[in-house]
């Protein structure tokens, strides 16, 4: 029986653009444009700026990759890290929910960097992205590594190695070694997402994607990696997850299985995905109740599900956020801000708003519990129910299970464009915005992708 690494590599090698349904191609394009938007929107934030400053210190014109927001071509792994920090920083990129929750678009910077290295065309890019989404999603379905203290970005190293390796033209043996290298060297601690969250929360996946690309480049050039990386005596199963083992029962095309990319969701608000439905419910209450002040509220009672509680409620820091990284992973804060402000956007997570007295007062009147009926819906749905009791006697209750952008309530092209345009407004020229959109929608027809990436040149200095 083939090892898991060999099986994933074999499936990756055999996939062809012609095997990918039109619906999957369309959704791939949406996620590319969405990734561009969130990355450019975060261009001047501190962690992406730190990563970009480092990447700008190297240049590579023959095999280089574009640092998004500039026309500078850096070493591909450096560019992947810088671009990946942008994609992830606002916590506004897409999500997949299985036994493990992760963000598949974290793979896209590595795949596009690989594409620039070999002048790949749009069809090759789509192949690579579909591969990365498939592998990340299937691994997330197979086992929850956060339960063992490992961060989900461990899986991103594997999926990026295969997605980038597909674009780079690796054969089956080379793809297997890319996995062997990527997984042996990139087990990431879950401490990244525990307690008070640091800047690294938005950079951890970019690091894994960078390392996945690096593993693929090494394998392409003949480097071999430790095997069998999952099943070996000192491999992932025995050492990283304490003797547990997992299987990936099917991949797309096997036994009628569809592509995992179609089960990923685009974010409508910049919050940790399990809070997305809570935002919708809170905004519906605010719309019905009108302006709400902390002193108007008697109590806020929230019913959620176990995974959301563990990730964005249970830690004391989630009830007293002091950083952006903690606030966008704090269900109490997100609900309080939505109720008070009537919207959730980037300024919701500025320091002045996070530390304001009014949101703290609302959080002090809030109780969050796990509801078994809500648990039964997860991970297909992310149901949150909010009940607000006001001192004037009025009471409001709203629930949401499939918020806008959820794969069961997907955004159309216009919805994705609206998000992209809002994020890049004032940063990119209007004609460039329209040209980028047009190019993404015809991605499969492009001879090479580098020109599109270099259209994303920031036109203003930091304000």
C-alpha atoms as one frame of an Amber mdcrd trajectory, in Angstrom:
protein
   0.000   0.000   0.000   1.394   3.378  -1.009   2.315   5.842   1.719   0.051
   8.827   2.233   2.701  11.150   0.786   2.980   9.047  -2.373  -0.788   8.943
  -2.746  -1.126  12.732  -2.467   1.766  13.193  -4.885   0.302  10.765  -7.416
  -3.081  12.506  -7.412  -1.397  15.889  -7.784   0.745  14.760 -10.713  -2.190
  13.243 -12.602  -4.575  16.206 -12.282  -5.011  18.187 -15.491  -6.816  21.425
 -16.220  -9.267  19.486 -18.395 -10.307  17.504 -15.281 -11.421  20.642 -13.467
 -15.134  21.561 -13.833 -16.039  25.049 -15.030 -17.658  25.852 -11.687 -14.383
  25.124  -9.891 -12.469  27.312 -12.353 -14.906  30.160 -11.708 -14.612  29.867
  -7.931 -10.822  29.712  -8.232 -10.830  33.075  -9.977 -12.975  34.579  -7.219
 -10.453  33.474  -4.619  -7.546  34.920  -6.573  -9.211  38.332  -6.776 -10.237
  38.119  -3.130  -6.634  37.359  -2.127  -5.358  40.339  -4.103  -7.849  42.606
  -2.351  -7.084  41.593   1.210  -3.333  41.717   0.571  -3.353  45.181  -0.997
  -5.730  46.434   1.685  -3.214  45.375   4.336  -0.212  46.828   2.474   0.655
  49.476   5.086  -0.060  47.375   8.175   2.986  46.680  10.314   3.526  42.898
   9.933   3.177  42.907   6.110   5.449  45.950   6.010   8.103  44.164   8.087
   7.946  41.136   5.798   8.012  43.303   2.671  11.052  45.288   3.865  12.974
  42.041   4.200  11.799  40.754   0.816  12.744  44.048  -0.851  16.349  43.508
   0.283  16.783  40.788  -2.338  16.306  40.920  -6.095  15.947  38.182  -8.670
  14.963  38.995 -12.219  15.433  35.600 -13.859  13.554  33.475 -11.318  12.106
  36.215  -9.134   8.552  36.758  -7.932   6.701  40.046  -7.624   6.089  41.601
  -4.226   2.444  42.608  -4.530   1.899  46.350  -4.349   5.265  46.958  -6.049
   7.004  46.042  -9.290   9.989  44.619  -7.399  10.902  40.977  -8.040  12.426
  39.242  -5.048  13.586  35.722  -4.286  10.428  33.595  -4.686  10.315  32.369
  -1.091  10.830  35.907   0.239   8.062  37.249  -1.995   5.770  34.413  -0.907
   6.247  35.324   2.734   5.667  39.044   2.158   2.582  38.487  -0.004   1.276
  35.800   2.309   1.475  38.112   5.317  -0.667  40.562   3.361  -3.228  37.940
   2.390  -3.614  36.729   5.958  -3.088  39.822   8.098  -6.641  41.207   8.198
  -8.042  37.699   8.798 -10.205  38.451   5.784  -9.180  35.671   3.398 -11.234
  32.575   2.716 -11.849  29.662   5.073 -12.397  25.911   5.081 -14.028  24.192
   8.044 -13.449  20.504   8.696 -12.072  18.735  11.739  -9.400  21.402  11.371
 -10.197  24.967  10.304  -7.793  26.667   7.927  -7.481  29.303   5.197  -6.781
  27.697   1.802  -5.959  30.971   0.047  -2.823  31.116   2.210  -1.448  28.868
  -0.561  -2.012  31.339  -3.397   1.122  33.507  -2.918   3.352  30.421  -3.131
   1.633  29.188  -6.276   1.838  32.555  -8.014   5.505  32.878  -7.050   6.143
  29.459  -8.583   4.246  30.553 -11.697   6.504  33.580 -12.132   9.597  31.406
 -11.751   8.688  29.265 -14.779   6.497  31.708 -16.731   3.469  29.492 -16.161
   0.201  30.287 -17.881  -3.191  30.791 -16.286  -4.285  27.182 -16.671  -1.210
  25.986 -14.792  -1.954  28.490 -12.024  -5.505  27.176 -11.742  -4.197  23.611
 -11.554  -1.839  24.569  -8.729  -4.487  26.413  -6.746  -7.021  23.603  -7.126
  -4.393  21.099  -5.952  -3.504  23.156  -2.890  -7.150  23.653  -1.916  -7.883
  19.959  -2.372  -4.948  18.774  -0.277  -5.478  21.340   2.492  -9.185  20.536
   2.699  -8.737  16.766   2.746  -6.072  16.969   5.446  -8.333  19.256   7.478
 -11.115  16.679   7.177  -8.823  13.844   8.219  -7.516  15.047  11.582  -7.618
  18.015  13.975  -3.998  18.670  14.795  -4.846  21.654  17.026  -6.056  19.066
  19.563  -2.416  17.927  19.787  -1.026  21.434  20.113  -0.093  21.965  16.449
  -1.257  24.885  14.357  -3.318  24.303  11.219  -0.621  25.958   9.093   1.307
  22.685   9.349  -1.076  21.464   6.648  -0.440  24.595   4.554   3.213  23.618
   4.189   2.125  20.345   2.569  -0.547  21.860   0.323   1.748  24.696  -0.791
   4.519  22.232  -1.599   2.148  20.287  -3.837   0.408  23.315  -5.381   3.705
  25.021  -6.154   5.245  21.720  -7.212   2.427  21.205  -9.701   3.143  24.583
 -11.277   6.891  23.927 -11.299   6.347  20.684 -13.195   7.576  18.189 -10.607
   7.125  14.480 -11.307   5.563  12.065  -8.820   8.818  11.218  -7.074   9.786
  14.864  -6.754   6.327  15.770  -5.422   6.644  13.038  -2.810   9.993  14.424
  -1.693   8.524  17.929  -1.570   5.980  16.623   0.959   8.704  14.774   2.871
  10.763  17.945   3.204   7.843  20.269   3.918   6.269  18.179   6.658   9.487
  17.115   8.392  10.586  20.716   8.823   7.362  22.676   9.321   5.360  21.533
  12.322   4.006  24.779  13.792   2.975  25.236  17.441  -0.648  26.161  18.223
   0.635  28.709  20.722   0.357  31.048  17.731  -3.399  31.202  18.402  -3.525
  30.852  22.203  -3.896  33.622  24.762  -3.020  37.178  23.702  -2.311  36.951
  20.007   0.783  38.492  18.462   1.680  39.699  14.982   2.750  36.146  14.141
  -0.909  35.066  14.035  -1.146  36.746  10.627   2.258  35.537   9.448   2.380
  31.859  10.435   0.593  30.607   7.315   2.781  32.774   5.083   5.814  31.138
   6.650   4.414  27.675   5.963   3.586  28.587   2.360   7.085  29.999   1.882
   8.556  26.778   3.241   6.258  24.673   1.090   7.468  26.506  -2.014  11.067
  26.132  -0.856  10.572  22.376  -0.413   9.154  22.128  -3.936  12.099  24.069
  -5.391  14.564  21.830  -3.595  12.772  18.683  -4.759  12.742  19.976  -8.333
  16.495  20.292  -8.135  16.968  16.749  -6.865  16.808  17.098  -3.075  15.294
  14.072  -1.315  13.425  14.131   1.972  12.865  11.724   4.893  10.405   8.923
   4.158   7.878   7.703   4.965   7.163  11.082   6.506   3.725  10.207   7.877
   4.051   6.521   8.766   7.745   6.222   9.697   9.047   5.248  13.127   9.976
   8.874  13.766   7.372  10.264  11.367   4.404  12.552  11.823   1.922   9.957
  13.079   4.155   8.533  15.807   5.889  11.693  16.950   3.684  14.703  16.183
   0.282  13.208  17.019   1.270  10.610  19.569   0.695   7.422  17.629  -2.636
   8.430  16.138  -3.060   7.793  12.440  -5.375   9.266   9.846  -6.423   8.426
   6.341  -7.532  10.543   3.400 -10.339   8.345   2.076 -10.953  10.102  -1.240
  -9.614  12.947  -3.344 -11.532  14.825  -6.034 -12.555  12.511  -8.856 -12.308
   9.365  -6.721 -15.610   7.568  -6.104 -17.497  10.595  -7.347 -15.891  13.013
  -4.874 -16.119  16.698  -5.757 -13.454  19.361  -5.384 -12.886  20.795  -1.914
 -12.490  24.304  -3.329 -16.286  24.427  -3.733 -16.670  23.947   0.024 -14.536
  26.942   0.951 -16.109  30.230   1.992 -15.167  33.828   1.205 -15.305  36.213
   4.146 -17.800  39.071   4.079 -16.483  40.732   7.256 -12.865  40.830   8.567
 -13.334  38.484  11.543 -12.387  34.935  12.506 -14.722  32.810  10.420 -16.689
  31.229  13.245 -17.804  34.745  14.215 -19.084  35.586  10.732 -22.664  34.499
  11.455 -22.583  36.358  14.774 -21.830  39.570  12.895 -24.830  39.029  10.638
 -27.092  38.319  13.612 -25.814  41.326  15.586 -26.253  43.692  12.643 -29.825
  42.495  12.128 -30.559  43.271  15.785 -28.964  46.697  15.478 -31.064  47.420
  12.375 -34.271  46.567  14.256 -33.361  48.210  17.549 -31.805  51.379  16.170
 -28.885  53.082  17.896 -27.865  51.190  21.020 -25.787  52.542  23.884 -24.194
  50.393  26.590 -26.489  51.846  29.215 -29.508  50.759  27.151 -28.543  47.094
  27.412 -29.578  44.842  30.262 -28.000  41.668  28.919 -26.650  39.974  25.810
 -27.011  36.197  25.649 -25.176  34.286  22.906 -25.547  30.651  21.875 -22.661
  29.292  19.831 -20.977  25.972  19.060 -18.076  24.169  20.674 -15.349  24.956
  18.123 -16.172  28.669  18.164 -16.177  28.676  21.962 -12.748  27.067  22.170
 -11.143  29.337  19.572 -12.754  32.760  20.095 -14.435  32.742  23.531 -12.840
  30.633  26.274  -9.501  32.417  26.781  -9.593  35.316  29.288  -7.840  37.460
  26.681 -10.854  37.118  24.370 -12.854  39.045  26.983 -10.192  41.732  27.310
  -8.554  42.112  23.878  -5.668  44.529  23.616  -4.390  43.808  20.088  -5.957
  43.634  16.674  -4.965  39.994  16.426  -6.893  39.129  19.601  -9.869  41.381
  18.862 -10.678  39.802  15.493 -10.544  36.443  17.301 -12.826  37.614  20.129
 -16.496  36.734  19.723 -17.531  38.978  22.655 -15.715  41.985  21.220 -16.960
  41.429  17.672 -20.598  41.194  18.814 -20.303  44.243  21.063 -18.760  46.375
  18.322 -21.356  45.286  15.753 -24.237  46.093  18.107 -22.865  49.529  18.961
 -21.517  50.627  15.575 -23.906  48.985  13.130 -21.012  47.780  10.955 -17.777
  45.800  11.108 -14.826  46.890   8.993 -11.114  47.621   9.334 -11.498  50.473
  11.799 -13.388  48.100  14.108  -9.972  46.667  14.980  -7.973  49.834  15.494
  -6.484  50.205  18.969  -8.691  53.166  19.893 -11.850  51.170  19.160 -10.646
  47.954  20.802  -9.830  49.704  24.079 -12.935  51.930  24.195 -15.108  51.867
  27.322 -18.395  51.318  25.509 -17.478  47.934  24.030 -16.050  46.853  27.389
 -19.333  47.709  29.083 -21.333  45.661  26.585 -18.958  42.709  26.949 -19.432
  42.826  30.719 -23.170  42.264  30.165 -22.642  39.342  27.789 -22.843  35.615
  28.385 -21.787  33.020  25.802 -22.769  29.351  26.027 -22.351  26.291  23.837
 -25.632  24.965  22.456 -25.869  21.321  21.393 -28.282  22.104  18.558 -25.738
  24.557  17.170 -23.032  21.891  17.508 -24.994  19.477  15.338 -24.857  21.852
  12.368 -21.073  22.335  12.409 -18.928  22.248  10.273 -21.416  22.573   7.406
 -23.026  25.550   9.114 -21.756  28.022  11.719 -24.885  28.923  13.669 -24.748
  31.737  16.207 -27.814  33.086  18.030 -27.831  36.423  19.819 -30.523  37.572
  22.257 -30.413  41.199  23.421 -32.577  42.446  26.261 -32.868  46.220  26.587
 -33.773  48.113  29.762 -36.823  49.616  28.087 -38.335  46.125  27.906 -37.666
  45.409  24.246 -36.002  42.119  23.346 -34.441  41.034  20.066 -33.157  37.669
  18.899 -31.478  36.774  15.627 -29.678  33.705  14.314 -27.426  33.104  11.325
 -26.025  29.844   9.979 -24.857  30.585   6.428 -23.653  34.220   6.331 -22.880
  35.983   3.024 -19.904  34.371   1.305 -20.478  30.975   2.920 -20.242  28.219
   0.334 -23.965  27.609   0.795 -24.605  31.340   0.329 -21.799  32.297  -2.086
 -20.857  35.715  -3.393 -21.224  36.228  -7.127 -18.639  38.071  -9.225 -20.177
  41.428  -8.362 -19.956  40.649  -4.646 -16.286  39.681  -4.900 -15.527  42.764
  -6.988 -17.291  45.000  -4.466 -15.121  43.647  -1.641 -11.956  43.949  -3.749
 -12.733  47.524  -4.783 -13.537  48.601  -1.224 -10.263  47.161   0.037  -8.030
  48.744  -2.631  -9.822  52.101  -2.898  -7.262  54.907  -2.868  -4.408  52.439
  -3.107  -4.603  51.359  -6.751  -5.494  53.469  -9.812  -9.084  52.933 -10.947
  -8.005  51.795 -14.403  -5.638  49.238 -12.830  -8.455  47.937 -10.629 -10.656
  47.272 -13.635  -7.794  45.730 -15.598  -6.897  43.395 -12.718 -10.525  42.286
 -12.454 -10.741  41.694 -16.182  -7.526  39.691 -16.198  -8.570  37.518 -13.260
 -11.898  36.695 -14.908 -10.006  35.429 -17.959  -7.214  33.799 -15.975  -7.311
  30.570 -17.960  -6.547  32.555 -21.117  -3.447  34.344 -19.812  -0.064  33.343
 -21.225   1.670  34.412 -18.003   0.561  35.975 -14.727   3.422  38.293 -13.811
   2.018  41.306 -15.666  -1.202  41.073 -13.687   0.696  41.000 -10.406   2.734
  44.061 -11.355  -0.464  45.991 -12.094  -1.029  46.054  -8.331   1.329  48.951
  -7.723   0.429  51.117  -4.750  -0.053  54.729  -5.814  -0.046  56.540  -2.478
   2.271  56.763   0.491   1.194  55.681   3.963  -1.224  58.217   5.399
